[in-house]
Amino acid sequence: MPFSIEPTDIAIFLVSSAACIYCFVLSKRLKALQNTRDGLGATITALSNSISQMSSTTQDTRVRVESMATRLAHLISEAEKTCKKLEETIASVDSAKAAATDEVQTAQMDLYVMMRTVLDQSKERIAEMTTLMRQMRSMSDDAAASTLTPAGAPARSRTV
């Protein structure tokens, strides 16, 4: 039997060769995609590392935010307490100011009344002293006149 090649054999051989070439090219492309240095594998590895770092950073951020929130709540509480103390102090100062103002006004009125009384008494004393001074002058004039008049002559009295 001689070996004869039929056209279908050639077609099968060509299709098989094309399939082999296609498989070879596909294998190279898959290897390139799986390459951890340059291909899709490297991209997936880089993305995986980025996700891991992002997750770690997110966890650290959560811990810090919780710590800051706790600290902020504590500071707000202290600020509210300080505000209450300040309000109480302001109210106390206002009432002390009002009491001091009342005391000063009362003291001023008492001083005014006392000074008015002293002034009135001083005027009375001055009037009395003026009267006494006139009487003393009159008496000294009378005494001087009686010493200058001759003996036995009546002395004139001078009244003011």
SENU-524457 format. One line per field, with one value per residue: x, y, z of N, C-alpha, C, O, CB in turn; residue number from 0; residue in one letter. Coordinates in pm, whole numbers, padded with zeros to 5 digits, m for minus. Glycine has a CB too. Layout:
BEGIN
n_u	(X ...)
n_v	(Y ...)
n_w	(Z ...)
ca_u	(X ...)
ca_v	(Y ...)
ca_w	(Z ...)
c_u	(X ...)
c_v	(Y ...)
c_w	(Z ...)
o_u	(X ...)
o_v	(Y ...)
o_w	(Z ...)
cb_u	(X ...)
cb_v	(Y ...)
cb_w	(Z ...)
k	(NUM ...)
r	(a ...)
% end
This chain:
BEGIN
n_u	(00079 00061 00160 m00056 m00140 m00396 m00620 m00765 m00606 m00399 m00532 m00609 m00357 m00265 m00454 m00403 m00140 m00177 m00330 m00141 00050 m00111 m00163 00096 00155 m00047 00030 00270 00169 00009 00208 00343 00149 00134 00379 00565 00716 00675 00420 00065 00057 00245 00115 m00113 00011 00122 m00112 m00229 m00041 m00071 m00337 m00311 m00140 m00306 m00519 m00389 m00310 m00561 m00664 m00483 m00546 m00813 m00775 m00631 m00819 m01025 m00892 m00843 m01107 m01197 m01029 m01107 m01374 m01330 m01197 m01401 m01586 m01439 m01422 m01691 m01735 m01558 m01677 m01917 m01811 m01698 m01929 m02057 m01866 m01873 m02136 m02113 m01924 m02072 m02283 m02134 m02030 m02263 m02342 m02122 m02144 m02385 m02310 m02113 m02265 m02439 m02253 m02159 m02389 m02424 m02189 m02233 m02456 m02340 m02133 m02288 m02417 m02194 m02103 m02323 m02317 m02066 m02116 m02294 m02124 m01935 m02097 m02160 m01901 m01842 m02029 m01940 m01685 m01753 m01878 m01660 m01493 m01647 m01651 m01379 m01342 m01503 m01370 m01127 m01213 m01308 m01078 m00955 m01113 m01173 m01150 m01432 m01601 m01872 m01856 m01890 m02096 m02057 m02244 m02279)
n_v	(m00114 00179 00488 00744 01078 01261 01532 01605 01522 01701 01932 01875 01855 02122 02267 02156 02239 02517 02531 02444 02647 02858 02773 02779 03056 03148 03026 03161 03417 03375 03299 03540 03701 03579 03629 03744 03967 04155 04125 04056 03923 04061 04302 04223 04135 04377 04526 04372 04409 04685 04698 04563 04739 04965 04872 04833 05099 05218 05093 05190 05460 05456 05382 05604 05808 05730 05759 06034 06126 06044 06197 06451 06452 06444 06690 06865 06814 06911 07178 07254 07229 07426 07650 07658 07711 07961 08109 08098 08234 08485 08558 08569 08775 08983 09004 09069 09309 09460 09462 09594 09839 09928 09950 10149 10363 10392 10457 10698 10854 10854 10987 11231 11326 11340 11526 11746 11793 11853 12083 12252 12269 12388 12639 12739 12750 12932 13157 13189 13235 13472 13643 13631 13743 14005 14084 14068 14265 14482 14487 14520 14769 14917 14879 15001 15258 15324 15337 15557 15774 16052 16025 15958 16048 15951 15649 15591 15359 15144 14995 14728)
n_w	(00000 m00094 00027 00053 00026 00116 00041 00264 00468 00452 00516 00776 00887 00855 01003 01251 01288 01296 01525 01710 01692 01776 02039 02141 02129 02295 02534 02584 02632 02858 03040 03049 03167 03414 03518 03789 03796 03581 03477 03499 03738 03890 03912 04054 04288 04375 04413 04616 04821 04854 04940 05182 05322 05322 05475 05720 05773 05787 06015 06209 06190 06278 06546 06638 06591 06762 07006 07000 06994 07244 07406 07324 07410 07684 07718 07641 07843 08064 07986 07998 08274 08364 08248 08394 08648 08598 08538 08787 08939 08816 08874 09152 09179 09067 09254 09481 09396 09372 09641 09754 09625 09729 10000 09981 09888 10105 10304 10197 10213 10492 10564 10437 10582 10836 10789 10720 10961 11123 10993 11033 11315 11337 11225 11411 11636 11546 11523 11793 11893 11761 11879 12147 12111 12039 12270 12446 12335 12373 12652 12702 12587 12754 12995 12936 12897 13146 13294 13188 13243 13469 13823 14007 13809 13617 13426 13080 12928 12666 12422 12209)
ca_u	(00000 00138 00118 m00109 m00179 m00521 m00634 m00816 m00493 m00325 m00615 m00599 m00223 m00258 m00536 m00331 m00024 m00228 m00371 m00017 00108 m00200 m00141 00227 00141 m00131 00111 00361 00091 m00028 00329 00372 00052 00163 00512 00552 00796 00624 00286 m00055 00092 00311 00010 m00195 00092 00131 m00244 m00245 00042 m00135 m00456 m00264 m00094 m00423 m00592 m00311 m00321 m00699 m00676 m00409 m00626 m00928 m00727 m00599 m00943 m01094 m00817 m00869 m01247 m01204 m00962 m01193 m01489 m01279 m01172 m01532 m01639 m01365 m01460 m01824 m01718 m01493 m01779 m02007 m01738 m01688 m02061 m02077 m01775 m01926 m02253 m02064 m01862 m02180 m02354 m02041 m02023 m02387 m02336 m02021 m02200 m02484 m02237 m02048 m02370 m02484 m02145 m02159 m02505 m02393 m02086 m02298 m02537 m02249 m02066 m02388 m02434 m02073 m02103 m02424 m02264 m01957 m02177 m02348 m02010 m01877 m02188 m02140 m01770 m01852 m02102 m01849 m01579 m01811 m01898 m01529 m01446 m01727 m01604 m01245 m01358 m01559 m01264 m01030 m01275 m01319 m00947 m00916 m01201 m01130 m01209 m01558 m01688 m01935 m01801 m01995 m02089 m02079 m02306 m02266)
ca_v	(00000 00299 00593 00851 01194 01313 01672 01621 01507 01828 02030 01842 01893 02268 02312 02115 02328 02648 02516 02436 02782 02937 02729 02828 03200 03162 02986 03273 03527 03336 03309 03682 03750 03522 03674 03828 04089 04254 04098 04070 03873 04170 04399 04166 04138 04517 04562 04302 04480 04815 04674 04529 04864 05050 04816 04865 05244 05245 05049 05289 05584 05433 05386 05744 05886 05695 05823 06179 06149 06031 06314 06567 06445 06483 06834 06932 06803 07006 07314 07281 07252 07556 07752 07668 07780 08102 08171 08115 08340 08612 08590 08607 08907 09080 09028 09140 09446 09528 09484 09698 09966 09968 09992 10277 10466 10413 10529 10835 10925 10877 11091 11359 11369 11376 11650 11852 11820 11919 12218 12332 12295 12485 12770 12783 12783 13057 13266 13209 13295 13611 13714 13643 13838 14140 14116 14091 14394 14583 14490 14578 14913 14976 14878 15102 15390 15354 15371 15685 15880 16098 15959 16014 16075 15825 15595 15563 15219 15136 14864 14695)
ca_w	(00000 m00099 00119 m00028 00104 00065 00073 00399 00558 00448 00589 00918 00928 00861 01116 01371 01300 01339 01664 01789 01697 01861 02177 02180 02153 02414 02649 02613 02688 02994 03122 03069 03264 03545 03561 03909 03781 03487 03426 03581 03871 03961 03943 04160 04409 04418 04466 04743 04919 04879 05021 05316 05384 05342 05588 05840 05794 05829 06154 06290 06190 06367 06685 06669 06594 06887 07114 06992 07031 07389 07462 07295 07500 07817 07715 07638 07978 08148 07945 08052 08418 08379 08216 08509 08755 08559 08555 08931 08984 08765 08954 09284 09167 09046 09380 09569 09343 09411 09787 09780 09578 09830 10119 09952 09884 10243 10373 10145 10272 10634 10569 10401 10697 10944 10751 10727 11103 11170 10938 11105 11449 11324 11203 11540 11721 11493 11563 11937 11913 11717 11983 12260 12075 12046 12412 12504 12286 12443 12790 12707 12561 12877 13097 12897 12915 13289 13346 13134 13293 13602 13938 14051 13696 13574 13302 12984 12880 12522 12388 12066)
c_u	(00086 00075 00068 m00159 m00302 m00535 m00688 m00704 m00413 m00402 m00605 m00462 m00211 m00337 m00465 m00209 m00067 m00268 m00247 00046 00023 m00179 m00007 00221 00059 m00054 00207 00286 00050 00092 00363 00275 00082 00299 00496 00636 00726 00476 00175 m00029 00158 00208 m00077 m00118 00102 m00002 m00269 m00165 m00021 m00258 m00417 m00218 m00211 m00505 m00520 m00322 m00461 m00719 m00605 m00489 m00747 m00887 m00698 m00725 m01020 m01025 m00844 m01013 m01265 m01143 m01047 m01315 m01447 m01256 m01303 m01596 m01571 m01404 m01598 m01817 m01658 m01592 m01876 m01940 m01726 m01821 m02090 m01990 m01826 m02048 m02212 m02004 m01970 m02254 m02264 m02030 m02147 m02387 m02237 m02074 m02303 m02414 m02171 m02152 m02421 m02380 m02139 m02273 m02479 m02290 m02145 m02378 m02446 m02178 m02163 m02409 m02315 m02068 m02205 m02375 m02152 m02011 m02231 m02233 m01944 m01965 m02171 m02008 m01771 m01922 m02012 m01738 m01632 m01830 m01765 m01474 m01519 m01678 m01465 m01251 m01410 m01451 m01161 m01087 m01284 m01184 m00903 m01002 m01153 m01207 m01335 m01650 m01750 m01877 m01916 m01986 m02126 m02134 m02299 m02386)
c_v	(00123 00405 00708 00962 01250 01459 01693 01607 01637 01932 02004 01882 02045 02322 02276 02204 02465 02642 02510 02574 02871 02901 02779 02978 03224 03127 03099 03388 03496 03343 03455 03742 03700 03564 03772 03955 04193 04237 04124 04023 03982 04275 04350 04168 04280 04563 04497 04370 04616 04800 04642 04655 04956 05002 04847 05014 05281 05206 05147 05419 05570 05444 05530 05829 05856 05760 05973 06212 06140 06154 06440 06568 06487 06634 06914 06929 06902 07150 07349 07308 07390 07668 07769 07743 07929 08175 08196 08228 08476 08654 08636 08747 09014 09109 09103 09286 09524 09559 09595 09835 10018 10020 10128 10389 10497 10493 10675 10916 10954 10988 11228 11414 11417 11508 11768 11893 11897 12063 12307 12366 12398 12625 12826 12828 12914 13175 13296 13280 13443 13695 13735 13744 13982 14182 14147 14226 14506 14598 14552 14726 14982 14984 14985 15242 15424 15386 15507 15799 15921 16028 16031 16045 15944 15779 15563 15415 15219 14997 14843 14619)
c_w	(00000 m00010 00033 00065 00040 00107 00215 00500 00565 00529 00739 00969 00943 00981 01246 01394 01349 01486 01755 01803 01790 02009 02228 02213 02281 02541 02687 02680 02832 03088 03151 03172 03404 03599 03677 03899 03696 03454 03525 03722 03955 04002 04057 04292 04464 04478 04601 04853 04954 04967 05165 05390 05414 05462 05719 05874 05843 05975 06247 06301 06281 06512 06726 06681 06723 07007 07116 07033 07182 07456 07442 07386 07641 07823 07713 07776 08072 08115 07999 08203 08443 08349 08333 08623 08724 08576 08702 08985 08939 08845 09094 09282 09148 09175 09479 09525 09385 09561 09820 09738 09678 09956 10098 09950 10024 10320 10326 10205 10420 10648 10536 10519 10809 10913 10758 10873 11158 11118 11009 11245 11443 11303 11334 11632 11676 11533 11712 11964 11871 11822 12104 12232 12084 12192 12479 12460 12359 12586 12797 12677 12686 12985 13064 12921 13063 13348 13296 13189 13431 13710 13977 13935 13651 13439 13207 12940 12732 12490 12239 12021)
o_u	(00166 m00045 00142 m00214 m00306 m00468 m00655 m00705 m00366 m00342 m00593 m00449 m00149 m00290 m00465 m00179 00000 m00243 m00249 00090 00076 m00177 00005 00276 00092 m00071 00225 00337 00055 00079 00406 00314 00059 00330 00424 00627 00720 00413 00189 m00087 00130 00213 m00111 m00176 00091 m00004 m00324 m00214 m00022 m00281 m00481 m00252 m00215 m00554 m00585 m00341 m00476 m00784 m00658 m00497 m00780 m00956 m00736 m00735 m01075 m01091 m00866 m01038 m01337 m01200 m01059 m01355 m01522 m01293 m01313 m01653 m01638 m01417 m01620 m01884 m01701 m01592 m01913 m02001 m01743 m01825 m02141 m02035 m01822 m02062 m02269 m02028 m01962 m02285 m02311 m02021 m02138 m02426 m02264 m02053 m02306 m02455 m02173 m02128 m02444 m02414 m02116 m02256 m02507 m02302 m02110 m02370 m02470 m02165 m02125 m02417 m02331 m02033 m02177 m02390 m02141 m01957 m02215 m02243 m01903 m01915 m02169 m02001 m01709 m01880 m02007 m01701 m01561 m01803 m01755 m01413 m01462 m01665 m01436 m01174 m01366 m01441 m01112 m01015 m01269 m01178 m00817 m00961 m01098 m01317 m01340 m01769 m01684 m01853 m02022 m01878 m02218 m02076 m02313 m02395)
o_v	(00155 00406 00762 00934 01282 01504 01793 01671 01676 02011 02097 01935 02091 02411 02355 02239 02524 02736 02566 02612 02948 02990 02818 03021 03310 03192 03129 03450 03584 03388 03490 03825 03771 03538 03871 04042 04310 04332 04201 04076 03995 04329 04427 04200 04302 04631 04560 04388 04656 04881 04690 04675 05019 05083 04884 05050 05367 05278 05183 05479 05664 05507 05572 05913 05947 05810 06031 06313 06220 06208 06524 06673 06558 06699 07019 07028 06969 07233 07463 07398 07462 07770 07882 07828 08013 08288 08301 08309 08572 08771 08731 08827 09123 09225 09190 09376 09639 09668 09681 09935 10137 10121 10213 10497 10613 10586 10765 11031 11064 11074 11328 11532 11520 11593 11878 12012 11994 12154 12423 12480 12485 12721 12945 12931 12995 13281 13412 13372 13528 13807 13845 13821 14071 14295 14239 14296 14607 14709 14629 14803 15091 15084 15053 15333 15540 15459 15568 15915 15839 15978 16154 16066 15839 15860 15516 15361 15288 14895 14935 14581)
o_w	(00087 00020 m00049 00172 m00079 00200 00279 00605 00672 00603 00818 01079 01039 01052 01341 01508 01434 01562 01865 01911 01870 02094 02345 02314 02363 02644 02805 02774 02919 03202 03261 03254 03502 03715 03667 03986 03736 03406 03620 03817 04074 04112 04148 04397 04585 04581 04692 04964 05071 05057 05259 05506 05520 05540 05817 05990 05930 06050 06352 06408 06353 06593 06835 06771 06785 07097 07223 07098 07241 07551 07532 07435 07709 07921 07777 07821 08150 08204 08042 08254 08533 08418 08368 08688 08812 08623 08739 09066 09016 08881 09147 09372 09205 09204 09552 09609 09428 09602 09904 09807 09708 10013 10188 10005 10059 10393 10407 10244 10468 10735 10599 10551 10871 11000 10798 10905 11231 11192 11042 11290 11530 11359 11364 11697 11759 11572 11752 12045 11936 11850 12158 12320 12131 12231 12560 12540 12400 12636 12890 12734 12721 13056 13155 12962 13101 13446 13360 13180 13505 13689 13979 13957 13649 13349 13247 12918 12688 12528 12159 11904)
cb_u	(m00091 00150 00235 m00224 m00065 m00641 m00726 m00928 m00403 m00305 m00763 m00624 m00120 m00312 m00679 m00288 00050 m00349 m00459 00083 00116 m00349 m00146 00329 00074 m00256 00189 00429 m00034 m00088 00446 00363 m00089 00157 00589 00593 00930 00703 00277 m00172 00186 00421 m00077 m00239 00233 00170 m00354 m00203 00185 m00174 m00540 m00150 00007 m00511 m00608 m00163 m00288 m00800 m00617 m00270 m00671 m00991 m00601 m00507 m01031 m01099 m00666 m00842 m01339 m01132 m00823 m01237 m01548 m01147 m01088 m01626 m01623 m01213 m01459 m01918 m01630 m01370 m01858 m02051 m01597 m01640 m02171 m02047 m01634 m01962 m02347 m01962 m01761 m02278 m02402 m01900 m02009 m02510 m02296 m01890 m02265 m02577 m02132 m01973 m02486 m02512 m02010 m02170 m02636 m02340 m01973 m02390 m02630 m02146 m02008 m02522 m02453 m01947 m02134 m02559 m02214 m01865 m02290 m02430 m01907 m01862 m02336 m02145 m01662 m01926 m02228 m01789 m01525 m01947 m01968 m01431 m01466 m01877 m01602 m01152 m01455 m01679 m01197 m00990 m01415 m01382 m00846 m00923 m01351 m01147 m01112 m01535 m01610 m02089 m01716 m01985 m02185 m01946 m02455 m02139)
cb_v	(m00002 00348 00639 00801 01300 01229 01739 01520 01391 01877 02022 01691 01841 02330 02249 01968 02340 02692 02389 02339 02844 02915 02575 02802 03270 03073 02856 03321 03556 03195 03239 03759 03709 03372 03741 03750 04056 04248 03959 03993 03752 04234 04425 04022 04082 04608 04521 04155 04500 04882 04559 04427 04935 05053 04664 04826 05320 05169 04908 05317 05619 05296 05298 05802 05855 05543 05796 06231 06046 05904 06333 06566 06301 06408 06871 06867 06660 06986 07326 07162 07143 07567 07713 07529 07718 08114 08082 07984 08316 08601 08469 08507 08910 09028 08894 09073 09446 09441 09353 09667 09949 09850 09887 10271 10422 10279 10459 10834 10842 10747 11058 11340 11254 11263 11638 11807 11689 11841 12214 12254 12165 12446 12762 12670 12669 13050 13229 13074 13217 13621 13637 13507 13808 14146 13998 13978 14406 14546 14348 14507 14937 14893 14740 15084 15394 15236 15265 15682 15832 16249 15954 16138 16144 15843 15468 15659 15124 15165 14856 14614)
cb_w	(00113 m00241 00215 m00122 00113 00115 m00027 00428 00512 00302 00542 00941 00828 00731 01112 01361 01166 01251 01682 01724 01552 01821 02187 02067 02031 02403 02618 02483 02602 02995 03052 02934 03223 03537 03442 04032 03720 03360 03381 03519 03860 03874 03819 04125 04381 04301 04368 04729 04865 04746 04962 05309 05293 05216 05571 05820 05665 05740 06172 06229 06047 06340 06703 06562 06471 06905 07099 06850 06961 07437 07396 07147 07503 07849 07594 07534 08031 08131 07791 08023 08481 08286 08088 08556 08774 08415 08493 09006 08930 08615 08964 09334 09048 08941 09441 09568 09189 09375 09860 09705 09440 09866 10157 09817 09793 10313 10349 09991 10255 10699 10471 10277 10747 10967 10608 10664 11181 11125 10787 11112 11513 11206 11097 11607 11719 11338 11531 12012 11834 11583 12024 12295 11933 11970 12486 12466 12133 12441 12850 12609 12440 12927 13105 12750 12850 13364 13308 12983 13298 13615 14055 14130 13579 13563 13329 12861 12962 12441 12436 12037)
k	(0 1 2 3 4 5 6 7 8 9 10 11 12 13 14 15 16 17 18 19 20 21 22 23 24 25 26 27 28 29 30 31 32 33 34 35 36 37 38 39 40 41 42 43 44 45 46 47 48 49 50 51 52 53 54 55 56 57 58 59 60 61 62 63 64 65 66 67 68 69 70 71 72 73 74 75 76 77 78 79 80 81 82 83 84 85 86 87 88 89 90 91 92 93 94 95 96 97 98 99 100 101 102 103 104 105 106 107 108 109 110 111 112 113 114 115 116 117 118 119 120 121 122 123 124 125 126 127 128 129 130 131 132 133 134 135 136 137 138 139 140 141 142 143 144 145 146 147 148 149 150 151 152 153 154 155 156 157 158 159)
r	(m p f s i e p t d i a i f l v s s a a c i y c f v l s k r l k a l q n t r d g l g a t i t a l s n s i s q m s s t t q d t r v r v e s m a t r l a h l i s e a e k t c k k l e e t i a s v d s a k a a a t d e v q t a q m d l y v m m r t v l d q s k e r i a e m t t l m r q m r s m s d d a a a s t l t p a g a p a r s r t v)
% end
